[in-house]
């Protein structure tokens, strides 16, 4: 019954076509719980979220079209 809200969020987001990743820090058991779509989880920045770091600056080259 505790995980019902997680399943509801995953179901609703998938029905609307979204992919999600959920991070929970220091819940009932100490540690980090990560859930979501498997193909999206490789792009999740856990350390930046946990330690509240600023996102990395990424310098993209200017496109020839612009």
C-alpha positions in Angstrom: 0.0 0.0 0.0 3.0 2.4 0.6 4.0 2.1 -3.0 0.6 2.8 -4.5 1.3 6.5 -5.1 4.5 5.7 -6.9 2.7 3.2 -9.2 0.0 5.8 -9.8 2.5 8.5 -10.8 4.3 6.1 -13.2 1.1 5.0 -14.8 -0.3 8.5 -15.3 3.0 9.8 -16.7 3.3 6.8 -19.1 -0.3 7.4 -20.3 0.6 11.0 -21.2 3.7 9.8 -23.0 6.3 11.1 -20.5 9.3 9.2 -19.1 10.2 9.9 -15.5 12.9 9.3 -13.0 12.2 9.5 -9.3 14.8 10.0 -6.6 14.1 9.6 -2.9 16.8 10.3 -0.3 16.9 9.0 3.3 13.4 7.5 3.5 12.3 4.7 5.9 15.6 3.0 5.2 18.8 5.0 4.9 20.1 5.5 1.5 18.9 6.6 -2.0 16.0 5.0 -3.8 15.9 5.6 -7.6 12.9 4.5 -9.7 11.6 5.2 -13.2 12.1 4.2 -16.8 15.2 2.2 -17.3 16.3 4.0 -20.5 16.1 7.3 -18.7 18.0 6.4 -15.6 21.4 6.6 -17.2 20.9 10.4 -17.6 20.0 11.0 -14.0 22.5 13.1 -12.0 22.2 11.6 -8.6 25.3 13.2 -7.0 24.3 16.7 -8.2 20.8 16.2 -6.8 21.9 14.8 -3.5 24.6 17.4 -2.7 22.6 20.3 -4.4 25.4 21.1 -6.8 24.9 23.5 -9.8 24.4 21.8 -13.2 27.5 21.5 -15.3 28.1 24.3 -17.8 28.1 22.8 -21.3 29.4 24.9 -24.2 27.8 23.8 -27.4 29.3 24.8 -30.7 27.3 27.2 -32.7 25.4 25.6 -35.6 26.2 26.5 -39.2 22.5 27.0 -39.9 22.2 30.0 -37.5 
